[in-house]
């Protein structure tokens, strides 16, 4: 059985962090997919008006590893929480350009960023259970659904985030995951059912989550939640691989997502 740590939510350690608990809040200029090497390359290949030539990105993480205030400083009952993967965490974006902060400015209410890079819907379900178990009831909940074929492999006191493009550090775990995603719709259907379960957990507490999908996220029914506008730009970690531009979505895209979510929230 996986054992909870002393942290409120699932610890998000980040690459290069010490593994000992408790974590010390740290600030970084770069993150695993938003590297200094890539930034220097982009200074050479991006146009002169590239936004990140003159605008800095820093990452400040709380002692649980999230891009948020320390939990003791959060007024949960007056705050929205937003769950999701690196798009919610805002990799490649300044904090003020993240989805949660842009949404907070529109709603004029605090939004707590629970985004975790590389995470699956398992993490949203895990953190939902932890918040409910601790009798924390936020004002509202937003789930930006990660790709449903992702998996979290639970160890006794740790976990491994599994996504199709990255091999697991353990061959046995990697083999299990490759079998899990080999045939559709196995992984996607399991992810969809976990999403339904997460929604039901919050609904049982009197909170109906707002669910949203990134345009490339698999949705087997197309009936739950909001399909977010397609991407318009890229964040600082924009890259070109085999002639294809890729990277996390940028501040303009996140602004369109914030407007779309705010419209749904305000009209509910």
C-alpha positions in Angstrom: 0.0 0.0 0.0 1.3 3.5 -0.9 2.0 5.5 2.3 1.1 9.2 2.5 4.1 11.5 3.2 3.8 14.3 5.7 3.1 16.7 2.8 -0.5 17.7 2.2 -0.5 16.8 -1.4 1.6 14.4 -3.5 5.2 15.7 -3.3 6.4 17.1 -6.6 10.2 16.8 -6.4 11.4 18.2 -9.7 14.5 17.0 -11.4 17.6 17.7 -9.4 15.9 18.2 -6.1 17.0 16.4 -3.0 14.9 13.4 -2.1 14.7 14.0 1.6 11.6 15.5 3.1 10.6 18.1 3.9 11.6 20.0 0.7 13.0 23.5 1.0 11.2 26.1 -1.1 13.5 26.9 -4.0 13.6 29.2 -7.0 14.9 28.2 -10.4 15.4 30.0 -13.7 15.0 26.8 -15.6 13.2 23.4 -15.4 13.8 20.0 -17.1 12.1 20.8 -20.4 12.8 24.5 -20.2 16.6 24.4 -20.1 19.2 27.1 -20.3 20.7 25.2 -23.3 17.4 25.5 -25.2 17.0 29.1 -24.2 20.5 30.0 -25.5 19.6 28.1 -28.8 16.4 30.1 -29.1 18.2 33.4 -28.6 20.0 32.5 -31.9 17.1 31.2 -33.9 14.1 33.2 -32.7 13.3 36.6 -34.3 14.4 39.8 -32.6 11.0 40.5 -31.2 10.9 37.2 -29.4 9.1 37.9 -26.1 11.6 36.0 -23.9 14.6 38.0 -25.1 13.5 40.7 -22.7 11.1 38.9 -20.3 12.4 36.6 -17.6 10.9 33.4 -16.4 11.6 32.1 -12.9 10.0 29.2 -11.0 9.3 29.4 -7.3 8.0 26.2 -5.7 6.5 25.8 -2.3 7.8 23.2 0.2 5.4 20.6 -1.3 6.9 21.3 -4.8 4.0 23.3 -6.3 4.0 26.7 -7.9 1.9 28.1 -5.2 2.0 29.7 -1.7 2.7 27.6 1.3 -0.4 25.6 2.2 -0.7 27.3 5.6 -1.0 30.6 3.9 -3.8 29.6 1.5 -7.4 30.5 2.4 -8.8 27.4 0.8 -12.5 28.1 1.3 -12.1 31.4 -0.6 -9.9 29.9 -3.4 -10.3 28.0 -6.5 -7.9 25.1 -7.2 -6.8 24.1 -10.6 -5.4 20.7 -11.3 -3.5 19.4 -14.3 -0.1 18.7 -15.8 2.7 21.0 -17.0 0.3 23.2 -18.9 -1.3 24.1 -15.6 2.1 24.4 -13.8 3.1 26.8 -16.5 6.4 25.4 -17.8 8.0 28.0 -19.9 5.9 30.8 -18.6 6.4 33.5 -16.0 4.1 33.0 -13.0 1.8 35.9 -13.9 1.3 34.3 -17.4 0.2 30.9 -16.1 -3.4 29.7 -16.6 -4.3 30.0 -12.9 -3.0 33.5 -12.5 -4.7 34.8 -15.7 -7.9 33.1 -14.6 -7.5 34.7 -11.1 -7.3 38.2 -12.5 -10.5 37.6 -14.5 -12.4 36.1 -11.6 -10.9 38.5 -9.1 -10.5 35.5 -6.8 -7.4 33.5 -5.8 -6.6 30.4 -7.8 -4.2 27.8 -6.3 -2.0 26.1 -8.9 -1.8 22.4 -8.4 -0.3 21.7 -11.8 2.4 19.0 -11.8 4.6 18.3 -14.8 4.2 14.9 -16.4 1.3 14.0 -14.2 -1.7 11.7 -15.0 -5.3 11.9 -13.9 -4.2 9.6 -11.1 -2.5 12.6 -9.5 -5.6 14.7 -9.6 -7.5 11.8 -8.0 -4.9 11.3 -5.4 -4.8 15.0 -4.5 -8.5 15.2 -4.4 -8.6 12.4 -1.9 -5.9 14.1 0.2 -7.8 17.5 0.3 -11.1 15.9 1.2 -9.5 13.7 3.9 -8.0 16.9 5.4 -11.5 18.5 5.4 -10.3 21.1 2.8 -13.2 22.4 0.7 -12.1 25.0 -1.9 -14.6 27.5 -3.4 -14.3 25.6 -6.7 -12.3 23.0 -8.6 -11.0 23.1 -12.2 -9.5 20.0 -13.7 -7.5 20.5 -17.0 -7.3 16.9 -18.1 -3.9 15.4 -18.9 -3.5 12.9 -21.7 -5.5 10.0 -20.4 -2.9 7.4 -21.5 -0.5 8.6 -18.8 -0.1 6.5 -15.7 1.3 6.9 -12.2 3.1 3.8 -10.9 2.8 3.8 -7.1 5.6 2.5 -5.0 5.4 2.2 -1.2 6.7 5.7 -0.5 7.3 7.2 -3.9 5.8 7.1 -7.4 6.9 7.2 -11.1 5.1 9.4 -13.7 4.8 7.5 -17.0 4.2 9.1 -20.4 4.6 7.4 -23.8 7.6 9.5 -24.9 9.8 8.8 -21.8 11.0 5.3 -20.8 10.7 4.5 -17.1 13.9 4.2 -15.1 13.0 0.6 -14.2 12.7 -1.9 -17.0 9.9 -3.9 -15.3 7.8 -0.7 -14.7 8.5 0.4 -18.3 7.4 -3.0 -19.6 4.2 -2.9 -17.6 3.4 0.5 -19.0 4.2 -0.4 -22.6 1.7 -3.2 -22.3 -0.8 -0.9 -20.7 -0.8 1.6 -23.6 -0.2 -1.0 -26.4 -3.8 -1.3 -27.4 -6.4 1.4 -27.4 -8.7 2.1 -25.6 -7.3 0.4 -22.5 -5.2 3.2 -21.0 -7.6 5.9 -22.2 -10.7 4.2 -20.8 -9.0 3.6 -17.5 -8.1 7.3 -17.4 -11.6 8.4 -18.4 -13.1 6.3 -15.6 -10.6 7.8 -13.1 -11.7 11.3 -14.3 -15.3 10.3 -13.7 -14.3 9.1 -10.3 -12.5 12.3 -9.4 -15.5 14.4 -10.5 -17.8 12.2 -8.3 -15.6 12.6 -5.3 -15.8 16.4 -5.4 -19.6 16.2 -6.3 -20.2 14.2 -3.2 -18.7 17.1 -1.2 -21.0 19.6 -2.8 -18.4 20.8 -5.3 -19.1 20.2 -9.0 -15.7 20.5 -10.8 -15.2 22.4 -14.1 -13.5 20.0 -16.4 -11.5 21.1 -19.5 -9.6 19.4 -22.2 -6.5 20.5 -24.1 -7.2 20.1 -27.8 -4.9 17.1 -28.2 -6.3 15.3 -25.2 -8.3 12.1 -25.9 -11.9 12.3 -24.8 -13.9 9.1 -25.5 -17.3 10.7 -25.1 -16.9 14.4 -25.9 -19.5 15.1 -23.3 -17.6 16.1 -20.2 -16.3 19.6 -19.8 -15.0 22.3 -22.0 -12.7 21.8 -25.0 -10.2 24.5 -24.7 -9.2 26.7 -27.7 -6.4 25.4 -29.8 -2.8 26.6 -29.2 -1.8 30.0 -30.6 1.8 30.4 -29.4 4.6 28.6 -27.6 6.2 29.3 -24.2 9.9 29.9 -23.7 10.8 26.2 -24.2 9.8 26.2 -27.9 11.9 23.8 -29.8 12.2 22.4 -33.4 12.5 18.6 -33.6 12.6 16.8 -37.0 11.3 20.0 -38.6 8.3 20.2 -36.2 7.8 23.1 -33.8 6.9 21.9 -30.3 6.9 23.0 -26.7 4.5 24.1 -24.1 1.8 26.5 -25.1 2.4 30.2 -24.5 0.9 33.1 -22.7 -1.6 34.0 -25.5 -2.9 30.5 -25.5 -3.2 30.4 -21.8 -5.1 33.7 -21.9 -7.6 32.3 -24.3 -8.0 29.3 -22.0 -8.5 31.5 -19.0 -11.2 33.5 -20.8 -13.0 30.3 -21.9 -13.0 28.9 -18.4 -14.0 32.1 -16.8 -17.0 32.3 -19.2 -18.2 28.9 -18.1 -17.6 29.6 -14.4 -19.4 32.9 -14.5 -22.3 31.5 -16.3 -22.8 28.5 -14.1 
